[in-house]
Amino acid sequence: SYVSPEAIDGKPVTSDAVLLNIPRPRFWFDQRHVKQRLDCNAILRVDLGSSGIVSKVERVNGYECPHIGDLMEAARQISFRPGMRNGVPVTQRISLIYRMD
């Protein structure tokens, strides 16, 4: 099924936010954490602010993940173009799934 894109305020948008870069978390590059990386899955809810900066990151699950702080920090560094409504930038919420298996 298809749901029309909406902003945080629940009103439809003209165009969705465009993700330009989703950085990898720091621990991803540390070979000592290969086993932990395989056991770390998480869903984060991320607000893509109308100013072009991530305004909020919250954990939906992943409480057992030892690197949730690194995942949340990586999410805060996402670069994107904000969604628009009639030529005006709006804040949108997305869910990010980090699955490392």
C-alpha positions as CSV (number, residue, x, y, z in Angstrom):
1,S,0.0,0.0,0.0
2,Y,1.1,3.6,-0.5
3,V,0.8,6.4,2.0
4,S,1.2,9.9,0.8
5,P,4.4,11.5,2.3
6,E,3.6,13.6,5.4
7,A,5.5,16.1,7.5
8,I,5.7,15.9,11.3
9,D,2.6,18.1,11.5
10,G,0.6,15.4,9.6
11,K,-0.1,17.5,6.6
12,P,0.9,16.2,3.1
13,V,4.2,17.5,1.5
14,T,4.9,18.5,-2.1
15,S,8.2,16.6,-2.1
16,D,9.9,14.2,0.3
17,A,13.3,14.8,1.9
18,V,16.2,13.5,-0.1
19,L,18.9,11.7,1.8
20,L,22.3,12.6,0.5
21,N,24.6,10.7,2.8
22,I,24.0,8.3,5.7
23,P,27.4,7.9,7.5
24,R,28.5,4.6,8.9
25,P,28.8,4.4,12.7
26,R,32.4,4.6,14.1
27,F,32.5,1.0,15.3
28,W,31.9,-0.2,11.8
29,F,35.5,0.5,10.9
30,D,37.0,-1.1,14.1
31,Q,37.9,-4.8,13.4
32,R,37.8,-5.6,17.1
33,H,34.0,-5.2,17.0
34,V,33.3,-7.5,14.1
35,K,31.4,-10.0,16.2
36,Q,29.5,-7.3,18.1
37,R,28.6,-5.7,14.8
38,L,27.0,-8.9,13.6
39,D,24.8,-9.0,16.7
40,C,23.7,-5.4,16.6
41,N,20.4,-4.5,14.9
42,A,18.4,-1.4,15.7
43,I,15.7,0.8,14.4
44,L,16.0,4.6,14.9
45,R,13.4,7.3,14.4
46,V,15.0,10.4,12.9
47,D,13.5,13.8,12.4
48,L,14.9,15.5,9.3
49,G,14.6,19.2,10.2
50,S,13.3,21.9,7.9
51,S,16.6,23.7,8.4
52,G,18.5,20.8,6.7
53,I,19.9,19.5,10.1
54,V,18.7,16.3,11.9
55,S,16.6,17.7,14.8
56,K,15.9,14.5,16.8
57,V,17.1,10.9,16.9
58,E,15.4,8.3,19.1
59,R,15.8,4.6,19.5
60,V,12.7,2.4,18.6
61,N,14.5,-0.8,19.5
62,G,18.1,-2.0,19.8
63,Y,18.4,-1.8,23.5
64,E,20.6,-4.9,23.5
65,C,23.0,-3.3,21.0
66,P,26.3,-2.3,22.7
67,H,26.9,0.4,20.0
68,I,23.6,2.2,20.0
69,G,25.3,5.5,20.9
70,D,27.5,5.2,17.8
71,L,24.4,4.4,15.7
72,M,22.6,7.4,17.0
73,E,25.6,9.7,16.5
74,A,25.9,8.5,12.9
75,A,22.2,9.3,12.4
76,R,22.7,12.8,13.7
77,Q,25.2,13.4,10.9
78,I,22.9,12.4,8.0
79,S,23.0,15.0,5.2
80,F,19.8,15.6,3.3
81,R,17.6,18.1,1.5
82,P,14.5,18.8,3.5
83,G,11.0,17.9,2.3
84,M,9.0,20.7,0.8
85,R,5.4,21.9,1.0
86,N,4.5,24.6,-1.5
87,G,8.1,25.8,-1.7
88,V,8.6,25.9,2.1
89,P,10.9,23.4,3.8
90,V,9.2,21.1,6.4
91,T,10.4,18.6,9.0
92,Q,9.8,14.9,8.2
93,R,10.3,11.8,10.3
94,I,11.9,8.6,8.9
95,S,12.9,5.3,10.4
96,L,16.4,3.9,9.9
97,I,17.0,0.2,10.2
98,Y,20.6,-0.7,11.0
99,R,20.9,-4.4,10.4
100,M,24.4,-5.9,10.8
101,D,24.3,-9.6,10.2
